[in-house]
Amino acid sequence: MGLRAGTGRLVRPLTSGETVRSGVFLVIGGVVATAYLVLVVGFVQMLRTPGTPTAVGLVLAAVTAVIASTPPFLAPVRTLEVHATRTFLGVDVPVPVAEPDAATRWRGALWYGVHLVAGAAVLTAVLITVPVTAQLVLSALGVDGLTGADGLPRLTALPTAGGALDRVLWAALAVALPVVLAHLVTLCAWGLRLLAPALLGPSADERVAELERAATRLAERNRLARELHDSVGHALTVTTLQAAAAARTLDHDPEGARRSLRAIELAGRAAMADLDHVLGLLREPADAAASRAPVPDLGALDRLVAETREAGAEVVLDVDGDVATVGGATSREAYRIVQESLTNALRHAAGQRVAVHVRVGAGEVEVVVSNPAGGGARERGPGVADAGGVGTSAEVTGGSGRELSGSGQGLVGNGQGSSRVGQPHDRPAPGVDSRAHVGSGQGLVGMAERVRVLRGDLDVGERDGAWTVHATLPRERA
């Protein structure tokens, strides 16, 4: 049993796919090394040829040496080596995406040289092993007619005839040589795997660049999640309430039911447009996505308020200043804050009067959304109700986000903002299925993130007898 296991370990490299892949990688390096060898031999012969001007030969050799030594320092060659190392050697080396610095180029050039030297050794071994093994097999079989007897050159200088003992020896050597070659490939590949992380691994600048790209991707994912939550969530809330209203009024008020169905249609179309925009951002590269139509901004407030009124809410809109002069992220995020506030008011304070006030100041944009606090759970405010279906007050004013536990209160948010969340609501608004009442916990957190990114202030909770969302954002001019 021990002998069989030892034999298996001995011949395993010969039958391993890993050995084949490593061998291909090394032979490629050997072929490239052969090209360099041919250049060297050619120039040596040229310089040794009588009549060749030495100065001309040396100049040509120097120019050729410079050209031949350039590829190892090129970024595409390093990238190609990384891909080959990952594919053939199975080393998880990050694919470079940033321009390498000088030290990284030197490390890549050193790897290039090691690859070529190891490849040349393996290729030489292959070129020796293959004909010798073939001749050993022929000698072991006693075949002489295929080599030398009828004028064809022999593969090696080994005899093709001999006694039985000689043939056994030739057969043993014919088996041993490929095994030795396989172990040589395995040994070289093992050494290259050890060196690969040090010579092909990312530099400190590349690591920082990769972390920045990862942070950018994460921020983009979070932004898209907020866009989906606010836009589609608003449309679904309107649809749910209008469907419930249509069901209640279908028999005795067909015209009212038709209005509800019309509101559902409009909300669905708006949601499809927003969804198409977000999916477009996911499908396209960043530069192409940036050229798409922007998400709604303060210029679309009238449409948003009209949709909310169609859903059964009494909304009073008061705009102080020209919202068209507010540009970029400030206008978009202010719109989303109003949209999320109205969505929560529809969910948890259906039928209540909701006041929306937008003030465009010289250096800031102020958004205030409020409705009366009547004391019932269903009459609570436009902001905190979606924080997991809970809330009495929240405040985001800067500082570092943290979490507390105990007595039903906590802090929600991160970065520079924090939001206090209080007791849970006990029942949904009229006409809303209780299963759809529990919030996702993303509304208040999304508001806090939007305000934090713009370095603004957010105050959510009961103020002067009304549930209020009060956001102040630095103004960005159009």
Secondary structure, DSSP 8 states (H G I E B T S, - for coil): -HHHHHHHHHHHHHH-HHHHHHHHHHHHHHHHHHHHHHHHHHHHHHHHSTT--HHHHHHHHHHHHHHHHSGGG-HHHHHHHHHHIIIII--------S---HHHHHHHHHHHHHHHHHHHHHHHHHHHHHHHHHHHHHHHHT--TTTTTTS---SSS--S---HHHHHHHHHHHHHHHHHHHHHHHHHHHHHHHHHHHHHS--HHHHHHHHHHHHHHHHHHHHHHHHHHHHHHHHHHHHHHHHHHHHHHTTT-HHHHHHHHHHHHHHHHHHHHHHHHHHHHHHS-HHHHHTS-----GGGHHHHHHHHHHTT-EEEEEEES-GGGB-HHHHHHHHHHHHHHHHHHHHHSTTSEEEEEEEE-SSEEEEEEEEE--SSGGG--TTGGGSSSB-SEEEE-SS------STT-EEE--TT--EEE--B--S--TTS-GGGTS--S-HHHHHHHHHHHTT-EEEEEEETTEEEEEEEEE--B-
